[in-house]
Amino acid sequence: MSKTKWTGEPKAKSRFYYGWIIVSLTFATLLVSAGIRSLPSILLVPFQDEFGWSRGGISSVISIGIFLYGLVGPFSAALLLRFGIRKVVISALVVLAASLAATPFISSLWQFELLWGVVSGLATGMMANVLGVTVSNMWFVKRKGLIIGLLTASAATGQLLFLPLFAKVTADWGWRYAVYAAVAGVLIVLVAVTIWMRNHPYDVGAAPYGSDEIVKPAVFKGNLFLTPLQNLRFAMKNATFWLLAGTFFFCGFSTNGLIGTHLIAACGDHGMLEVTAAGLLAMMGLFDLFGTTISGWLSDRFDSRWLLFWYYGLRGLSLLFLPYALDATPAMLVVFSVFYGLDWIATVPPTAKLAGETFGKEKSGMIFGWIVVAHQIGASTAAYGAGVMRDWFGSYSQAFVIAGFVCFFAALMAVRIRKNHAEKPQAA
């Protein structure tokens, strides 16, 4: 029985939409990428013990990786449009697997810097939030907020699945076996993406979800390097961009840069086992899976500015509570994990929606990529700064309190964003 290729004629409507397979593959890709990005928080103490590197020195590597993870986002958006989702994701997974496979053989800090600060940072950055936004824009007209929320939540789910596994393997067999486990995860996803990933609904003869019109994907026009920079220049003229970038800077400062990188080490300072501390991060991941998915649903129905106000305000309260929780009973840390976890990256769906409303479908992917750069600069600042403050003061409490107050400032910035409609094409 021969297979027929899509010839441009509409197919009979199927009850199953292929876009859900694309969402599942993207979820798995982002999940593994997030799991890999969380691995350095497990390696922080083992590397300090084995190689004698300082907490600040190791944190600087993590900081550079976080920064490059964000910086590559706008250019990733251009590559996704130019070469298609499938080729870009496959290339990123191959590079990531190679950098992981070389990690067990490192012996110097500069080697860790190269593999995790540069190579892993760039590879995982190709599979960051911009990928989720691109998939939702190409495959969905309706339920975009929900899809973005679900794909964003994959980062939390990556922690949920991988952190306890990595911590257990590290405790029982050593950190090198944890890295081998990460390589295996990347290879499994690579095989699935190679077989089933498609770039656009047109490739399977379908219309975007919520539409009846089958259209060819728009051809990317422009320079892969200059176009993202031109979009940045265009966005910088809009006050909404600066407010979104500013709030996202504080978002990164108070999440993956601080808690994602240093919570396990902070718990260790208070006598908690690494596996138990990883379980707290996994619990946050579980609750953020619900929180961020619900946030996507809410962003389809309520004013995103006020959603951001409440998200940042409540996160600030939870961070001010954290130093007390670390000195109190384990039950208080559980309370923190639940409360903070619901809000971990719930800010992404309303931020992405505001970017789309302001800059339009064609530009929002790359411009949101630049907003994510601000997020990662904040995360990079916190990852390095908290490590240095721990070396200076012997405690993370000061870093947690500072992050709590900057979240309150971000909440005030969010309500300053004015309601806006997409810019007209000629405004470029």
HELIX and SHEET records of a PDB file:
HELIX    1   1 GLY A   19  PHE A   51  1                                  33    
HELIX    2   2 ARG A   55  LEU A   71  1                                  17    
HELIX    3   3 GLY A   73  PHE A   83  1                                  11    
HELIX    4   4 ILE A   85  ALA A  102  1                                  18    
HELIX    5   5 THR A  103  PHE A  105  5                                   3    
HELIX    6   6 LEU A  109  PHE A  112  1                                   4    
HELIX    7   7 GLU A  113  VAL A  119  3                                   7    
HELIX    8   8 SER A  120  GLY A  125  1                                   6    
HELIX    9   9 ASN A  129  TRP A  139  1                                  11    
HELIX   10  10 LYS A  144  TRP A  173  1                                  30    
HELIX   11  11 TRP A  175  TRP A  196  1                                  22    
HELIX   12  12 PRO A  201  VAL A  204  5                                   4    
HELIX   13  13 LEU A  226  ALA A  235  1                                  10    
HELIX   14  14 ALA A  239  SER A  254  1                                  16    
HELIX   15  15 ILE A  259  ASP A  269  1                                  11    
HELIX   16  16 GLU A  274  SER A  299  1                                  26    
HELIX   17  17 SER A  304  ASP A  327  1                                  24    
HELIX   18  18 PRO A  330  GLY A  341  1                                  12    
HELIX   19  19 VAL A  348  PHE A  393  1                                  46    
HELIX   20  20 SER A  397  ALA A  414  1                                  18    
HELIX   21  21 PRO A  425  ALA A  427  5                                   3    
END                                                                             
